[in-house]
Every structure is written in C-alpha cells, then in structure tokens.
Amino acid sequence: MAIATASALALSACSMIPIPGGNPGAGATQSAAAQWGEWFDLPGITTVVVAKPGLAVIANAEKKTAAVYNARGEKQWDLPAPRFVHDSAPLVQADADTVYVQRADSSIAALGWADGKEKWVFRTRDADRCVPADHLSLVGAARRSPMLEGSEPLVLSREPQLRPGYDETTGRASDGGSVDLPAGCEGESAASSPDLATVIGIDRGTGKETWRSKESAGTDLGEAVPVPGGTSLARVVYHHGYPALQRTALDSGKTETAELTGLNGYGFEPGGHVQVIPEGGSRFYAQDASADSDPVGGGLETTEVTVKTWAAQGSSSAGSVTIDPIPESPGCEYSVHTSEQGYVYCLLGPDLPGSGTTAVWGKLLAGPDQQVGENKGEPWKHELSSAAGEDASAEDSGGGDDGGGDDGGPSSFGNPVIPRDGAAALVAVPAGGGLQALDLTTGKSVWSADRSALATAAPSSDAESSTEAALTPRYVPGVDEVQIALGSSVIGLDAKTGRVKWSEAMKGGAIGMVTGYGGFIDVKVDDAGTGASSSRVRAVVAQ
C-alpha cells in the first residue's frame, strides 16, 4: 500500500488532556517494561520506514533522503542516496542487525544499524548485462516486510517493461528508432531472444546471489506481487500475447507456471494484461489490469483462479487451473494483509472495493508462525450498527458502548491487528465515529470505544471534526496500545479493553492519521495558515 504523504505542520506546543482512570502525562508508563519517550520534531513530510527497539529509519519524501534516528530524535547516520519509488518511499529493508538500502545507482548496500558501517555491496549493474540496473528493484516479498527474519533473502525483481520504447519481442525500439544494447541482447524474434533475469535472490549475510529466475527477452512480464505468508512471488507472463501465471519460491528460486488460456472465455483478448491478487496458497483473483480500484471494471471479467497443478518452468506441460466467475463482488480474500507482528488476514468492509454494505467480513488466514493454506472456509461477517451503543454481539468486557454506523468502515491501512496472550488476536476497525475490536477468528465484538468517549478525550475544539474523522488504528507493541488521530489530538487506547489511557493535543491544525512502524509513531499536521510543515515522532523506550 502507498505510504501517506499528507502535509505536516511544525508543532510548537502540545498539551496533555488528563483522562479519569487513565495514565495522564507525557511519557507515562504504559507497562512494567516500557513507556513512551518525549516527542521530537522533524522538518518536512517524514515517514517511519522500518524500526527496531530504539532505532528507526525515517525518510523525507520531499528531500529524497533517509536517516537512522534513535528514540530521542537524535540522528545517528544518513543512508547513502536511497532510491525512491513513486517519489514517496525509499527501497529499504532491515533485519535485527542490518539495514539494506537500494541506492540511487540501484546497487544494494548492507549497513550496520548501530553506526551505518558498510558490510557489503551488491552491484546490480553486474547482475545481468542485458538488463539496465534501474529495472531491477528491491521488492518486499518477506512475510513481515520490510522487516526480514531467519533465512529470508533479499529479492530483486525485474520491472514489467525493460525500458521505455523498447519492444521485448524483437529487442528493438518500438518507435522505429534504435536503442544502444550490448551485443547479443537483441533478438529478431522471441525464439532468438536471450534469457534475462526476472527475479534474483541475495543472501543477507554475504551479499551474494543465491538463485535467479529467467525468462526469454521475448516474454512480456506483469508486475511481481508477494504471495501472503512470504513464501513466493507471483506474476503473469505473456507468451505470444497469451497469459500464464508464474510463481517463484523465495527459498530456492524454483519457478513454476500455469497457463491462463481459460480467461479467453471471460473477456480476455490477446494483447491485454491481467492483474493478479494472491489470496494465499494457490488461489488468486484475476482482473483486467486497467480496472485499478474497481474489481468489476475493465474488459476482463473478475474471476477466481485456483491452480490445481503447477508445471516446471520450461516444461511442455501447461499445468492445470480452475476458473470461477465472481457473480457480484470479490470475497474477503480480495483484500489480504499481513500485520507487523506476522498475522495474515483478510478484511473487507464499507470502505473497500465491492462491498456495498455496512457489514465487515474478515478471516484469520495464518498466525505469525503458521503457513498460509488454501483458506477455503467462509469468512465471518459482523454487522456494524446504525447507532452508537447498538451491537447485539458485543461482549461485556468493560470497553464501553459500541460506536457502529455507516460513517466509516474498517481500514487495513496502518497496523490494526492486536495480539493477545492465550487468546485469539483482535482486529480494530472504525465504526460510527468510534472504534471497535473484533475477534479475528469469529468476528465477535470484544471491546469498543464509542464516539462520545473519544470526543471527550479530545479537546473541545475537536468536537465537530471528531464525529467525522476517519480513524486508522495502529497497534504499538511494548506499551500494548492502539493509537488513533482525532481532530488535532493523538489518543492512546488500552489494547486489551479499549479504555482511553491518554490524549495529547497538538497545536497548529488538524492532524492526519497516525503512521509509523514498531515502537515508533509519526504524526503529520497541516497548517493552512502558515503553510509550515513538520512531523512529530515518538518512540517506546525501556523504563
């Protein structure tokens, strides 16, 4: 999902709003092991890209820079000329010891978290002499990307088009001109075209290539997308204009295919392009690539594809698939996500494509240490009530009345999944101007914070905006809280009960959503009066 780049405001002051029964005061202890540190301000529009306890990579989209900061807001070191995608996000990943950045020259550098010391460099320009270095991009294929674990490799994927104006079928410029390619990289036909790298796996410890997948230069490529669970990448490839689904295993680079010629019966025409949305396992949604956010738009009818048999790449087998039409709108698995803690789940509601109701559908597909299966069971359904306080399924957990309503639906942007020791995880969803936490396995309401409770926590000047605010919940580990932005305030809720623990007002204007990663949160504010912009960041610190 694209990272928000709303304008921000330089915040000159903030005021704490005491909450009866809560823990008022800046930096109040939230648990026996952790507490909030002090806020610190950064100029411009910043984004917390990835973080570990006490350190975070924070990027400035306007300046195209990124640096590592500690929990006190002190810059530790600058990342060397990171490459940005879509002018908003740097290509950065990390594990517990190392930050990996794709630089402006497309090389990948491994840098120590503590001091930025270079460990190794992968020269992307040397990976394949026929593929320009800037067409191999670091992709977030790991389960908890951008945070990597265990033996998960770094993954480079070739972008769909080799270069602007280049015809991959002939190896010549499509506008009739010429392109300067190395000898042996041009082909008069698909059959005579050389094989080019499409996906490359890199060992995080050594910076050495461990595997690669190849395709003929005469093969048109679709965009590579991660399969939920972090086990593989999937993309559509086109041979002579006809599509095939391709899957590359991240642990070995083994690539398999399954032809999709059956899409011809659902509106696909040779030369068209298919977008696939992985559900997990061997199930995918397929839709017209021009459909964008409309799952029932475009020339190709939206269908569900289940691969029965994968064929080894290059074999004579076509594999086998079943293709089922979607009668009205996609199911919950159309919107599959992975939380920062590794829970794989789907969530579909009023603010997501194709729902058309005030209900929310959801399903837990896999816990943090589980593989994602075929997930053929039906998702749960929870009706959001039309008035505050109405929810027949709510448990008496002391969390307050239900907010419900058609003012807003669930949002998976942020980090809404709440882990619980000895119990099923929850997912926090906006409802009727309030917030509701649903059991991720059953959809039953466990706690809710209604609109009036949240409006009371925010300053009186926020009362009007708080009734219409789009709440985007973010779970923060350590302090075990859910953070939301409301009007010009940030509110921290107890993740177990939904009780308001603290609220902090930020002067200068209305703020956007609370973003961040791990124990760092980032708040952006827009000051329509002065036009000044900054971001305010806060981190969980050890007690």
C-alpha positions as CSV (number, residue, x, y, z in Angstrom):
1,M,0.0,0.0,0.0
2,A,1.2,3.5,-0.8
3,I,2.7,5.4,2.1
4,A,0.7,8.6,3.1
5,T,2.5,11.8,2.3
6,A,0.0,14.4,3.6
7,S,1.4,17.8,4.6
8,A,2.6,18.3,8.1
9,L,3.0,21.2,10.5
10,A,5.8,22.4,12.7
11,L,4.3,21.9,16.1
12,S,5.3,24.4,18.7
13,A,3.5,23.0,21.6
14,C,1.3,20.2,22.9
15,S,-1.0,19.8,25.9
16,M,-1.9,16.7,27.8
17,I,-5.6,16.0,28.4
18,P,-6.0,14.1,31.7
19,I,-8.3,11.0,31.4
20,P,-10.1,9.8,34.5
21,G,-8.7,6.3,35.4
22,G,-6.0,6.6,32.7
23,N,-2.3,7.3,32.8
24,P,-2.1,11.1,32.0
25,G,1.2,12.9,31.5
26,A,3.8,12.8,28.7
27,G,5.8,9.6,28.8
28,A,3.5,8.0,31.4
29,T,4.5,4.4,32.0
30,Q,2.2,2.1,30.0
31,S,3.6,-1.2,31.2
32,A,6.1,-2.6,33.6
33,A,8.7,-2.9,30.8
34,A,8.2,0.1,28.5
35,Q,7.0,3.7,28.4
36,W,6.6,6.5,25.9
37,G,9.6,8.8,25.3
38,E,9.3,12.5,24.5
39,W,8.0,13.8,21.2
40,F,10.6,15.1,18.7
41,D,10.0,17.2,15.6
42,L,11.4,16.7,12.1
43,P,11.0,19.2,9.2
44,G,9.0,18.3,6.2
45,I,7.0,15.2,5.4
46,T,8.6,12.2,7.0
47,T,7.8,8.5,7.2
48,V,9.0,5.9,9.6
49,V,10.0,3.2,7.1
50,V,11.2,0.4,9.4
51,A,12.2,0.2,13.1
52,K,13.7,-1.9,15.8
53,P,13.7,-1.2,19.5
54,G,15.4,2.2,20.0
55,L,16.2,2.9,16.3
56,A,14.2,3.8,13.2
57,V,14.8,4.6,9.5
58,I,13.0,7.8,8.8
59,A,12.6,9.1,5.3
60,N,11.9,12.6,4.0
61,A,9.9,12.3,0.7
62,E,10.4,15.9,-0.3
63,K,14.2,15.9,0.0
64,K,14.5,12.2,-1.1
65,T,16.7,11.5,2.0
66,A,16.6,8.9,4.8
67,A,18.5,8.6,8.1
68,V,18.6,6.4,11.2
69,Y,17.3,8.1,14.4
70,N,17.3,7.0,18.0
71,A,14.3,7.1,20.3
72,R,15.3,10.6,21.5
73,G,15.2,12.0,18.0
74,E,19.0,12.2,17.6
75,K,20.2,11.4,14.1
76,Q,22.7,8.6,14.1
77,W,23.7,8.4,10.4
78,D,22.4,9.1,6.9
79,L,21.5,6.4,4.4
80,P,23.6,6.9,1.2
81,A,21.4,8.3,-1.6
82,P,18.5,5.9,-1.3
83,R,16.4,5.2,-4.4
84,F,12.8,6.2,-4.1
85,V,9.7,4.7,-5.8
86,H,6.8,6.8,-6.8
87,D,8.6,9.8,-5.2
88,S,7.3,8.7,-1.8
89,A,9.1,5.6,-0.3
90,P,12.7,4.6,-0.3
91,L,13.7,1.0,-1.2
92,V,14.8,0.0,2.3
93,Q,14.5,-3.3,4.3
94,A,16.1,-4.4,7.5
95,D,16.7,-7.2,10.0
96,A,17.7,-7.1,13.6
97,D,21.3,-6.2,12.8
98,T,21.4,-4.7,9.3
99,V,19.7,-2.0,7.2
100,Y,19.6,-2.8,3.4
101,V,19.1,0.1,1.1
102,Q,18.9,0.2,-2.7
103,R,20.8,3.3,-3.7
104,A,20.2,5.8,-6.5
105,D,22.7,3.8,-8.7
106,S,20.5,0.7,-8.0
107,S,23.2,-1.1,-6.1
108,I,22.3,-2.6,-2.7
109,A,24.3,-1.7,0.4
110,A,24.1,-3.6,3.7
111,L,24.7,-1.2,6.6
112,G,25.0,-1.8,10.4
113,W,22.1,-0.5,12.4
114,A,24.4,0.9,15.1
115,D,26.8,3.0,13.0
116,G,25.9,2.7,9.3
117,K,29.2,0.8,8.6
118,E,29.1,-0.9,5.3
119,K,29.1,-4.7,5.4
120,W,28.8,-5.5,1.7
121,V,27.6,-4.1,-1.6
122,F,25.7,-5.9,-4.4
123,R,26.4,-4.3,-7.8
124,T,23.1,-4.6,-9.6
125,R,24.5,-3.4,-12.8
126,D,26.6,-6.5,-13.0
127,A,23.7,-8.9,-12.3
128,D,22.6,-9.2,-16.0
129,R,24.4,-7.2,-18.7
130,C,21.2,-7.1,-20.8
131,V,19.0,-5.6,-18.1
132,P,19.6,-2.0,-17.1
133,A,20.3,-1.8,-13.3
134,D,17.5,0.6,-12.7
135,H,15.0,-2.0,-13.9
136,L,15.9,-4.4,-11.1
137,S,14.1,-3.3,-7.9
138,L,14.2,-4.5,-4.3
139,V,10.8,-5.9,-3.5
140,G,9.0,-6.5,-0.2
141,A,8.5,-10.3,-0.6
142,A,9.1,-11.4,3.0
143,R,6.3,-12.2,5.4
144,R,6.8,-9.1,7.6
145,S,8.5,-7.0,5.0
146,P,10.2,-4.6,5.3
147,M,11.5,-6.4,8.4
148,L,13.3,-9.7,7.5
149,E,13.8,-12.8,9.6
150,G,15.6,-16.1,9.6
151,S,16.9,-17.1,6.2
152,E,14.6,-14.8,4.2
153,P,16.6,-13.4,1.2
154,L,16.7,-10.0,-0.3
155,V,14.8,-10.2,-3.6
156,L,15.3,-8.2,-6.8
157,S,12.6,-8.2,-9.3
158,R,12.7,-7.0,-12.9
159,E,10.1,-4.4,-13.7
160,P,7.4,-5.2,-16.3
161,Q,9.0,-3.1,-19.1
162,L,12.7,-3.5,-19.9
163,R,12.9,0.2,-20.9
164,P,10.6,2.9,-22.3
165,G,10.1,2.5,-26.0
166,Y,11.7,-1.0,-26.1
167,D,9.9,-3.9,-27.7
168,E,10.8,-7.0,-25.8
169,T,9.6,-9.3,-28.6
170,T,12.1,-8.1,-31.2
171,G,14.6,-6.4,-28.9
172,R,14.3,-3.2,-30.9
173,A,12.9,0.2,-30.3
174,S,9.1,0.3,-30.7
175,D,9.2,3.8,-32.2
176,G,11.3,2.7,-35.1
177,G,14.5,4.2,-33.7
178,S,17.4,2.4,-32.2
179,V,18.5,1.6,-28.6
180,D,22.0,1.0,-27.5
181,L,22.1,-2.5,-26.1
182,P,25.1,-4.7,-25.6
183,A,26.0,-7.2,-28.3
184,G,23.9,-10.4,-28.0
185,C,21.0,-8.7,-26.2
186,E,18.9,-8.1,-29.3
187,G,16.6,-10.7,-30.9
188,E,14.9,-10.7,-34.3
189,S,12.1,-12.9,-32.7
190,A,11.1,-14.3,-29.4
191,A,12.8,-17.6,-30.2
192,S,16.1,-15.9,-30.8
193,S,16.0,-13.6,-27.8
194,P,18.3,-14.3,-24.9
195,D,17.1,-15.3,-21.4
196,L,17.1,-12.3,-19.0
197,A,16.9,-12.3,-15.2
198,T,13.4,-11.7,-13.8
199,V,13.9,-12.5,-10.0
200,I,17.2,-12.7,-8.1
201,G,17.7,-13.9,-4.5
202,I,20.5,-12.4,-2.4
203,D,21.9,-13.9,0.8
204,R,21.6,-11.3,3.5
205,G,24.8,-12.4,5.3
206,T,27.2,-12.4,2.3
207,G,25.5,-10.2,-0.3
208,K,26.0,-12.9,-2.8
209,E,23.4,-14.1,-5.4
210,T,21.9,-17.5,-4.3
211,W,19.5,-18.1,-7.1
212,R,17.8,-16.4,-10.1
213,S,14.8,-17.0,-12.3
214,K,15.0,-16.2,-16.0
215,E,12.7,-15.6,-18.9
216,S,13.2,-15.0,-22.6
217,A,13.6,-11.4,-23.6
218,G,10.6,-12.1,-25.9
219,T,8.4,-12.7,-22.8
220,D,6.2,-9.8,-21.6
221,L,6.2,-9.5,-17.9
222,G,3.5,-8.4,-15.5
223,E,4.2,-6.9,-12.1
224,A,5.5,-9.3,-9.4
225,V,3.4,-9.4,-6.3
226,P,4.2,-11.2,-3.0
227,V,2.1,-14.2,-2.0
228,P,0.7,-13.9,1.5
229,G,3.0,-15.7,4.0
230,G,6.3,-14.7,2.4
231,T,7.0,-17.9,0.5
232,S,6.9,-16.8,-3.1
233,L,6.4,-14.1,-5.7
234,A,3.7,-14.3,-8.3
235,R,3.3,-12.6,-11.7
236,V,1.6,-13.0,-15.0
237,V,3.9,-13.6,-18.0
238,Y,2.8,-13.4,-21.7
239,H,3.9,-15.8,-24.4
240,H,2.8,-14.5,-27.8
241,G,0.2,-12.4,-26.1
242,Y,-1.4,-15.2,-24.0
243,P,-1.1,-15.2,-20.2
244,A,0.3,-17.7,-17.8
245,L,0.6,-17.4,-14.0
246,Q,4.1,-17.8,-12.7
247,R,5.3,-18.5,-9.1
248,T,8.9,-18.2,-7.8
249,A,9.8,-19.8,-4.5
250,L,11.8,-17.4,-2.3
251,D,13.9,-20.1,-0.6
252,S,15.2,-21.7,-3.8
253,G,14.2,-19.6,-6.9
254,K,12.2,-22.6,-8.2
255,T,9.8,-21.2,-10.8
256,E,6.6,-22.9,-11.9
257,T,3.8,-21.8,-14.3
258,A,0.2,-22.5,-15.1
259,E,-1.4,-21.3,-18.3
260,L,-4.4,-19.0,-18.1
261,T,-5.8,-19.5,-21.6
262,G,-9.2,-20.2,-20.0
263,L,-9.5,-16.5,-19.3
264,N,-10.4,-16.1,-23.0
265,G,-14.0,-17.2,-22.0
266,Y,-14.2,-14.3,-19.5
267,G,-13.4,-11.4,-21.8
268,F,-9.6,-11.6,-22.1
269,E,-8.2,-10.7,-25.5
270,P,-4.7,-11.4,-26.7
271,G,-2.5,-8.4,-26.1
272,G,-4.5,-7.5,-22.9
273,H,-3.0,-7.5,-19.5
274,V,-4.1,-9.3,-16.4
275,Q,-3.7,-8.2,-12.8
276,V,-3.5,-11.0,-10.2
277,I,-4.3,-10.6,-6.5
278,P,-3.0,-13.5,-4.4
279,E,-5.3,-14.9,-1.8
280,G,-2.7,-17.4,-0.3
281,G,-1.8,-20.9,-1.3
282,S,-2.6,-21.5,-5.0
283,R,-5.6,-19.2,-5.2
284,F,-5.7,-15.9,-7.0
285,Y,-8.1,-13.2,-8.1
286,A,-7.6,-12.2,-11.8
287,Q,-8.9,-9.0,-13.2
288,D,-8.2,-6.6,-16.0
289,A,-5.1,-4.6,-15.3
290,S,-6.9,-1.4,-16.3
291,A,-9.5,-2.0,-13.7
292,D,-7.5,-0.2,-11.0
293,S,-9.6,0.1,-7.8
294,D,-12.8,-1.2,-9.4
295,P,-12.8,-5.0,-9.1
296,V,-15.7,-5.4,-11.6
297,G,-14.4,-3.0,-14.2
298,G,-12.3,-3.5,-17.3
299,G,-12.6,-5.8,-20.3
300,L,-11.7,-9.0,-18.4
301,E,-14.3,-10.2,-16.0
302,T,-13.0,-10.6,-12.5
303,T,-12.5,-14.3,-11.8
304,E,-11.1,-16.5,-9.1
305,V,-8.2,-18.8,-10.3
306,T,-7.2,-21.9,-8.4
307,V,-4.1,-23.7,-9.6
308,K,-4.5,-27.4,-9.4
309,T,-1.2,-28.4,-10.9
310,W,1.9,-26.2,-11.4
311,A,4.3,-27.0,-14.3
312,A,8.0,-26.7,-14.1
313,Q,9.3,-23.6,-15.9
314,G,10.3,-24.6,-19.5
315,S,8.5,-27.9,-19.5
316,S,5.9,-28.9,-22.1
317,S,3.2,-29.1,-19.5
318,A,0.7,-26.3,-19.3
319,G,-0.3,-27.0,-15.7
320,S,-4.0,-27.0,-14.8
321,V,-6.3,-24.4,-13.3
322,T,-10.0,-23.9,-12.5
323,I,-11.5,-20.5,-13.2
324,D,-14.7,-19.4,-11.4
325,P,-16.6,-16.2,-12.1
326,I,-17.3,-13.7,-9.4
327,P,-21.1,-13.2,-9.5
328,E,-21.3,-9.8,-7.7
329,S,-18.2,-8.8,-5.9
330,P,-15.0,-10.4,-4.6
331,G,-14.9,-12.1,-1.3
332,C,-12.8,-11.2,1.8
333,E,-9.6,-12.7,0.3
334,Y,-9.6,-9.8,-2.3
335,S,-8.0,-7.7,0.5
336,V,-5.3,-9.9,2.2
337,H,-2.8,-8.2,4.5
338,T,0.0,-9.1,6.9
339,S,0.4,-7.2,10.2
340,E,3.7,-6.1,11.5
341,Q,3.5,-9.0,14.0
342,G,3.1,-11.5,11.2
343,Y,-0.7,-12.3,11.3
344,V,-2.1,-12.9,7.8
345,Y,-5.7,-11.9,7.5
346,C,-8.3,-10.6,5.1
347,L,-10.7,-7.7,5.8
348,L,-13.5,-6.4,3.6
349,G,-15.9,-3.6,4.5
350,P,-17.7,-0.4,3.5
351,D,-14.5,1.5,2.6
352,L,-13.1,-1.4,0.4
353,P,-14.0,-2.2,-3.2
354,G,-17.1,-4.2,-4.0
355,S,-18.8,-4.4,-0.6
356,G,-21.7,-2.0,-0.8
357,T,-22.9,-2.7,2.7
358,T,-22.3,-1.6,6.3
359,A,-21.1,-5.0,7.3
360,V,-17.5,-6.1,7.7
361,W,-16.1,-9.5,6.6
362,G,-12.9,-10.9,7.9
363,K,-10.8,-14.1,8.4
364,L,-7.6,-15.0,10.1
365,L,-5.6,-16.9,7.4
366,A,-2.5,-17.7,9.5
367,G,-0.8,-16.8,12.8
368,P,2.7,-15.4,12.9
369,D,4.4,-18.9,12.8
370,Q,1.9,-20.6,10.5
371,Q,1.9,-21.3,6.8
372,V,-0.9,-19.8,4.7
373,G,-3.1,-22.7,3.4
374,E,-5.8,-22.7,0.8
375,N,-8.2,-21.0,3.2
376,K,-11.4,-22.3,1.7
377,G,-13.5,-21.7,4.8
378,E,-16.1,-18.9,4.8
379,P,-15.1,-15.5,6.4
380,W,-17.1,-14.3,9.4
381,K,-19.5,-11.4,9.0
382,H,-20.1,-8.6,11.5
383,E,-22.9,-6.0,11.1
384,L,-21.9,-2.5,12.1
385,S,-24.8,-1.0,14.0
386,S,-26.6,2.1,12.7
387,A,-26.4,4.0,16.0
388,A,-23.9,4.3,18.8
389,G,-24.3,1.8,21.6
390,E,-26.2,-0.8,19.4
391,D,-24.3,-4.1,19.0
392,A,-26.0,-7.3,20.0
393,S,-22.8,-9.3,19.6
394,A,-20.6,-7.3,22.0
395,E,-19.1,-9.0,25.0
396,D,-19.3,-7.3,28.4
397,S,-15.6,-6.6,28.6
398,G,-15.7,-3.2,30.2
399,G,-14.6,-1.5,27.0
400,G,-17.6,0.9,26.6
401,D,-20.5,1.1,24.2
402,D,-20.3,0.2,20.6
403,G,-19.9,3.0,18.1
404,G,-21.2,1.3,14.9
405,G,-22.8,3.1,12.0
406,D,-22.3,3.9,8.3
407,D,-19.9,6.8,9.0
408,G,-16.9,4.7,8.2
409,G,-15.8,1.1,7.8
410,P,-12.8,-0.9,8.6
411,S,-9.4,0.1,7.3
412,S,-6.4,-2.2,7.0
413,F,-4.0,0.7,6.4
414,G,-1.9,1.0,9.5
415,N,-1.5,-1.9,11.9
416,P,-4.9,-2.9,13.2
417,V,-4.2,-6.4,14.5
418,I,-3.9,-6.7,18.3
419,P,-2.1,-9.8,19.6
420,R,-3.3,-11.3,22.9
421,D,-1.6,-13.8,25.1
422,G,-3.6,-17.0,25.4
423,A,-6.4,-15.7,23.2
424,A,-7.2,-15.0,19.6
425,A,-5.9,-11.8,18.1
426,L,-8.3,-8.9,17.6
427,V,-8.6,-6.5,14.6
428,A,-9.5,-2.9,15.4
429,V,-12.0,-1.3,12.9
430,P,-13.6,2.2,12.8
431,A,-17.4,2.1,13.3
432,G,-19.8,5.1,13.6
433,G,-17.1,7.5,14.6
434,G,-15.8,5.2,17.2
435,L,-13.5,2.2,17.3
436,Q,-14.4,-1.5,17.7
437,A,-12.1,-4.5,18.3
438,L,-13.4,-7.8,16.8
439,D,-12.1,-11.3,17.5
440,L,-10.1,-12.1,14.3
441,T,-11.3,-15.7,14.3
442,T,-15.0,-15.2,15.0
443,G,-15.8,-11.5,14.2
444,K,-17.4,-11.1,17.6
445,S,-17.0,-7.7,19.3
446,V,-14.7,-7.8,22.3
447,W,-14.5,-4.1,23.1
448,S,-15.5,-0.8,21.7
449,A,-14.7,2.9,22.3
450,D,-17.7,4.9,21.2
451,R,-17.7,8.3,19.6
452,S,-18.6,10.2,22.7
453,A,-15.7,8.7,24.7
454,L,-13.2,9.6,22.0
455,A,-14.7,13.1,21.6
456,T,-14.4,13.6,25.4
457,A,-10.8,12.6,25.3
458,A,-10.1,15.2,22.5
459,P,-10.2,19.0,23.2
460,S,-13.5,20.8,22.7
461,S,-12.2,22.4,19.5
462,D,-12.0,19.0,18.0
463,A,-15.6,18.0,18.8
464,E,-17.0,18.7,15.3
465,S,-14.2,17.0,13.4
466,S,-14.1,14.1,15.7
467,T,-17.6,12.9,14.7
468,E,-16.5,12.6,11.1
469,A,-12.9,11.6,11.4
470,A,-11.6,8.6,9.6
471,L,-9.9,6.6,12.4
472,T,-7.0,4.5,11.3
473,P,-5.9,2.3,14.2
474,R,-2.2,1.4,14.8
475,Y,-1.2,-1.2,17.3
476,V,2.0,-0.4,19.2
477,P,3.8,-3.3,20.9
478,G,5.6,-2.8,24.2
479,V,3.0,-0.4,25.6
480,D,0.2,-2.6,24.2
481,E,-1.8,0.3,22.9
482,V,-3.9,1.3,19.9
483,Q,-3.1,4.7,18.6
484,I,-5.6,6.9,16.6
485,A,-5.6,10.5,15.4
486,L,-8.8,12.5,16.1
487,G,-9.1,16.2,15.1
488,S,-5.8,17.7,16.4
489,S,-5.2,15.0,19.0
490,V,-3.5,11.7,19.3
491,I,-5.3,9.2,21.5
492,G,-3.8,6.1,23.1
493,L,-6.2,3.2,23.9
494,D,-5.6,0.2,26.0
495,A,-5.4,-2.6,23.5
496,K,-7.0,-5.1,25.9
497,T,-10.1,-3.1,26.8
498,G,-10.4,0.0,24.6
499,R,-10.1,2.3,27.6
500,V,-8.7,5.7,26.8
501,K,-5.3,5.9,28.5
502,W,-4.1,9.3,27.3
503,S,-4.7,12.0,24.8
504,E,-2.4,14.7,23.6
505,A,-3.4,17.8,21.7
506,M,-1.1,19.3,19.1
507,K,-1.5,23.0,18.3
508,G,-1.5,24.4,14.8
509,G,-4.1,22.5,12.9
510,A,-5.9,19.2,12.2
511,I,-3.6,16.2,12.0
512,G,-3.7,13.2,9.7
513,M,-3.6,9.6,10.6
514,V,-1.0,8.1,13.0
515,T,1.6,6.2,10.9
516,G,4.8,4.5,12.0
517,Y,6.4,1.2,12.5
518,G,7.0,-1.0,15.5
519,G,7.5,1.2,18.6
520,F,7.7,4.5,16.6
521,I,4.7,6.6,15.7
522,D,4.7,9.5,13.3
523,V,2.0,12.3,13.2
524,K,1.7,14.7,10.3
525,V,-0.2,18.0,10.7
526,D,-1.2,20.6,8.0
527,D,-1.2,24.3,9.0
528,A,-3.4,26.0,6.4
529,G,-2.5,29.4,7.9
530,T,1.3,29.4,7.7
531,G,2.0,26.5,5.2
532,A,4.7,25.3,7.5
533,S,5.2,21.6,7.7
534,S,6.9,19.1,10.0
535,S,6.3,15.7,11.5
536,R,6.1,14.8,15.2
537,V,7.6,11.5,16.2
538,R,7.5,9.5,19.4
539,A,9.0,6.2,20.4
540,V,8.6,3.5,23.0
541,V,11.6,3.3,25.3
542,A,12.7,1.0,28.1
543,Q,11.7,2.0,31.6
